[in-house]
Amino acid sequence: MKKVALVTGGGRGIGLGICEKLAADGFNLVLSGRSDASKVADSVAKLEAMGAEVLYCSGDVASAEDRAAMLAEIKARFGRLDVLVNNAGVAPKVRADILEADEESFEWIMKINLQGPYFLTQACANWMVEQKKADDSFGGCIINVGSISATVVSPNRGDYCISKAGLGMMSSLFAARLGEFAIPVYEIRPGIIKTDMTAGVTEKYDNLINNTELLVEKRWGVPEDIGKLAAAMARGDMPYASGQAIYVDGGLTLPRL
């Protein structure tokens, strides 16, 4: 029986890059997002053409009701969940100096980037534990897509940085808690990745990548880079490494003299 992976925000960008690699590895897929199903129809068709059975769940990860409905759909369709990839996230609508930023943006970002994934992970982890107790050969896995912003400060988007730092601690907490059930938890911290989220700063980063020493590998990252690592984690190719945060950033955070 094929394993099933849930990828939040899986219809585009990094999420789709992860889904493509999981589909190539023989996973069936559940994609979730706030968009109507028609908006991700092309992505779903592409994944199905790769041999995956695909379920799209429209909902907001920040909503407890939507999370519960999504898991109910997965149970009804597949009856199992082997991998959770917490990928969905938002950037600030307005980049504001932390001396001037308002609470509305902070609360909105925390709900989507941290609170939602925290409680989705709680629910999925409990389901995975049930599956492990019923079948000791069950191999679950949780992957959190964070950001270099967990440690690299941007004072004009402090809310985003704090949400990603919190996701890092969340990864550590669940890794520690789920160790007794042999369910590893990993975190991926992407750097400058070419997606819709970075479209508005393309010129800025083109200049930094090409004309400065910002990166060791002088190119934009692409969703496929993240997908390859996530697939290795989901396959079980990173044993004895639960709780680790791996930077996929072209060397941006590498200390250099």
Secondary structure, 3 states (H helix, E strand, C coil): CCCEEEEECCCCHHHHHHHHHHHHCCCEEEEEECCCHHHHHHHHHHHHHCCCCEEEEECCCCCHHHHHHHHHHHHHHCCCCCEEEECCCCCCCCCCCCCCCCHHHHHHHHHHHHHHHHHHHHHHHHHHHHHHHHCCCCCCEEEEECCHHHCCCCCCCHHHHHHHHHHHHHHHHHHHHHHHHCCCEEEEEECCECCHHHHHHHHHHHHHHHHCCCCCCCCCECHHHHHHHHHHHHHCCCCCCCCCEEEECCCCCCCCC
